[in-house]
């Protein structure tokens, strides 16, 4: 029977309880929808899932966010027990009794096996690798199959364990363009926004750039902007590094600095060859955009004092320029400016 609630009754309801976050502002319990960790094969999903499992089992931060220590149940179909052991030991596994792996057999009832494990351990986090393996008969590239599979997972398992956060590993559709929205690249993508909670996306930059980029979207909490992962190959652990947009901005700044350095070199070369040259002749000899060159010459005269100006020429009114000091290190000036800005922002905070 449907429930009818008036606005008066809505306003009289108590405030919502704080979300029960297993990973702060990223993975939460009490959901009807699972969270997803998505990417192409060999993108690093398994490695990241191992790190998450160990972080929660040990109560240590994951991707710079606090975790609530608790038991983790990890259903995993793609590797042998020895392979799992090797990966987890390298990632820092200690026997704290907080992590249980389920390695299914071909004839298992996966829902039954996972339910039994959750019942026995009272897990705070359940990871399933992968959704396609857990539901092998479903054609997950189809929206209806994805919808039905997620609905079954929720109704048959999740609703019975409200104190557990669920994360499913899923694949991108290889046939879709990398330039599209990430959620549209997931198998069964048209149902993904409605059928899942948080979504964590992991991708390799390119065939020649092996770095991974991670970003996450959430219904509630704090999203993670596209960020490069700093990966420790010895420990198989990852931390968030530089944001993609910051690296892109850094590349633009570097190109700008290089352009300014090249301009200074041309100005220095002309002044070395022709000391006492009139300013307008110097601008012409340097070449490029006249306004930009003239502005830079004025900066080298007024701000850095490495060019001396005397008045002369036929009428005695021309500005004659002579190199009188070392040219500035624009990279050092830029770094100093950034440091000063950071200091001011810190003091203001």
C-alpha positions, -999 to +999 in steps of 0.1 A: +000+000+000+014+034-010+021+059+018+008+094+014+028+121+033+017+157+035+042+186+037+032+191+073+042+155+081+074+159+061+085+189+081+076+171+114+100+142+106+133+141+126+165+151+107+183+123+089+209+105+109+245+111+099+256+087+071+274+056+083+306+060+062+329+031+059+352+053+038+347+089+047+323+106+022+328+079-003+314+044+007+285+042+030+261+016+046+223+015+046+221+018+008+197+001-016+223+006-044+258-007-045+289+014-053+309+006-084+347+005-092+349+007-130+376+005-156+389-014-186+407-048-179+442-043-165+434-007-154+443-017-118+408-023-104+419-054-085+450-038-070+429-008-058+402-031-044+429-050-025+442-017-010+406-007+000+400-041+016+432-039+037+426-002+046+392-010+061+404-042+077+432-023+094+413+010+099+438+031+080+431+058+054+422+049+018+428+075-009+435+101+019+402+094+036+395+080+070+380+045+072+360+027+099+378-005+109+358-036+104+356-070+088+358-071+050+344-099+028+359-101-006+343-123-033+369-129-060+366-151-090+395-142-113+426-155-095+439-185-076+445-185-038+482-183-043+479-153-066+456-136-041+481-143-013+510-128-032+491-096-040+477-091-005+511-098+012+528-073-010+501-048-002+507-052+035+484-080+047+487-089+084+466-116+100+442-094+120+412-116+114+394-087+096+396-099+060+380-130+045+383-140+008+357-161-010+371-180-039+340-196-055+337-229-073+319-232-107+288-249-093+283-225-063+252-205-058+270-172-055+241-154-038+239-181-012+276-183-006+280-145-002+249-143+021+264-170+043+297-152+045+280-119+054+259-136+081+289-153+097+312-123+098+290-092+101+311-075+075+314-037+073+325-038+037+317-064+009+336-063-023+326-084-053+350-089-082+334-087-107+296-082-112+299-101-145+315-131-127+290-130-098+261-131-123+277-150-152+244-156-171+235-120-173+242-100-204+254-069-186+260-048-217+223-045-220+205-019-199+176-042-189+200-070-179+221-046-158+189-032-142+176-067-133+210-079-121+215-049-098+179-052-085+184-088-077+217-081-059+200-054-039+168-074-030+185-107-024+216-095-005+219-058+003+186-052+020+194-080+046+227-063+056+221-026+062+253-022+082+275-033+052+288-011+024+289-029-010+313-023-038+311-041-072+339-042-097+326-036-133+341-032-167+340-004-192+326-012-226+356-014-249+337-002-280+328+032-266+350+063-270+373+074-242+362+110-248+326+103-236+313+106-200+327+078-178+293+066-167+282+061-204+311+037-209+301+012-183+284-020-195+246-014-192+254+023-188+219+037-192+208+022-159+241+030-140+231+065-127+199+052-112+211+018-101+243+026-082+255+048-054+291+061-055+311+054-087+349+052-088+365+053-122+401+041-129+419+045-162+454+043-176+464+076-193+475+060-226+496+032-240+528+052-235+518+069-203+512+042-177+500+064-150+464+059-136+438+086-133+411+081-107+379+101-101+347+094-082+312+107-082+289+104-052+252+110-045+262+123-010+297+129+003+327+144-015+336+136-051+371+130-062+382+152-091+403+134-118+436+128-101+468+109-109+475+080-085+509+078-069+516+040-070+542+023-049+552-008-069+569-025-040+540-022-016+512-021-042+497+009-025+483+041-040+478+076-028+462+106-045+488+127-063+484+158-086+450+167-100+448+164-137+436+200-141+466+212-120+491+193-142+474+207-173+477+242-158+513+235-149+521+226-185+506+259-196+526+278-171+558+260-181+552+268-218+546+304-208+578+306-188+598+290-216+584+315-241+594+343-217+629+328-213+633+326-251+624+362-254+649+373-228+676+354-246+669+371-279+669+405-261+702+397-245+718+385-277+709+418-296+721+440-267+754+421-265+759+426-303+746+461-304+751+480-271+735+514-270+708+505-295+676+526-296+647+509-280+625+508-311+654+493-331+659+467-304+622+458-306+625+454-344+657+433-341+642+409-315+611+403-337+578+388-326+548+408-313+561+444-309+538+452-280+549+422-260+586+427-267+584+464-258+566+455-225+592+430-216+620+455-223+604+479-199+602+452-172+639+444-176+646+481-173+623+490-144+618+458-124+651+441-128+676+469-137+696+447-160+692+471-189+703+507-186+686+536-205+704+567-216+691+595-238+709+602-271+706+599-308+706+627-333+680+648-314+690+635-280+656+621-273+660+585-282+661+558-255+695+540-259+696+506-242+727+488-228+729+455-210+742+463-175+734+432-154+724+395-155+691+386-170+665+373-146+658+336-139+621+337-147+616+302-133+630+312-099+608+343-099+577+322-107+584+297-080+590+325-055+558+341-064+539+309-060+555+304-026+546+339-015+510+334-026+508+301-007+522+318+024+496+346+022+468+322+018+480+301+048+483+332+070+448+344+059+433+310+068 
